[in-house]
Amino acid sequence: KNIIVRRVELSQEEMNVYEEKRKLIELFFKKHKTRREKELIQELPPIIYFEELTKLRMAACDMRLTIPEWKEQSSKIESLLDILDTLCAYSENKILIFSQFVSFLNFVKKELDKRKWKYLYMDGSTSMKKRKENINAFQQGETQLFISSIQTGGVGINLTAANYVILLDPWWNPAIENQAMDRAHRMGQNRCVTVIRLISEHTIEEKILRLHETKQNLSDSMLSGTNETYKLTYNDILDMVSSF
C-alpha cells in the first residue's frame, strides 16, 4: 500500500475567503482563552469549537459548502478531475473515492455526470440492499469509480477490485481513514493499492495531518470531550485556526 499526499493550491479567491473565516474563528477562540492549558476549553460547550473547526474543514474542500452562492469551481474538485483523467484512461484501474461530507460528494457527482462518467455511490441514506448491489457491481467490474462517505464505507465492506483509493479530505481519527483504505487493501487483493490524499495547502487540513503524526488517538469523540482518554488542549485547538 503506497500513500501519496497531493497538496492542492487553492485559488487566490478561495484563499482570501478562507483566511477571512480563519481569522474570525481564531478571534472567537481567543476570546475564550482558559488558563487551564492542559484541559479542553470549558467556557463554551465543546461542540461549539468542533462546529467552528468543521466550517474551516468544509471551506478547505469547497467554498459552496459554507457559501451557497459561491460560483467558482472548487480547486480540490479540479485536482480530483485531473487525477481521474489520468487514472480512468486505463480500464484496469478501479478507484474508490471517500469524503466525510456527503454535500461535497454531491458536487463531485455533478462534475462526473457532466462528463458522463459512470460511477456507483453510497452514503448513510443508501439502503442495505442497494449497498450490496453496488458493491457487487463494482467488484464485477461494471464501473471504474465507486464513491462513498467515509463513515459508510469504513467497516465490513470488501472492495478489493480497487487499486486506487482517493481520500478527498482528512478525518480527525486516522484509524477511520485506515479502515476506509482497507476496503481495498485486504485479504483477496492481489494488486498494489495506491492511496492519494488530497490536502488543501495552508489550511486546517495540513494541521490535521500534523495531529495525525503527534496524537494518534485523536477522534471525534475525544475532540468533543466525551472521551476521558484524551482531550484537546486550548493550544491544540488554537493551532488549528492559527496562520501558517
Secondary structure, DSSP 8 states (H G I E B T S, - for coil): -EEEEEEE---HHHHHHHHHHHHHHHHHHHTT--S-TTS---SS-HHHHHHHHHHHHHHHH-GGGT-TT--S--HHHHHHHHHHHHHTTSTT--EEEEES-HHHHHHHHHHHHHTT--EEEE-TTS-HHHHHHHHHHHHTTS-SEEEEETTTTSSS---TT-SEEEESS--S-HHHHHHHHTTTSSTT--S--EEEEEEETTSHHHHHHHHHHH-TT--HHHHTT--TT----HHHHHHHTS--
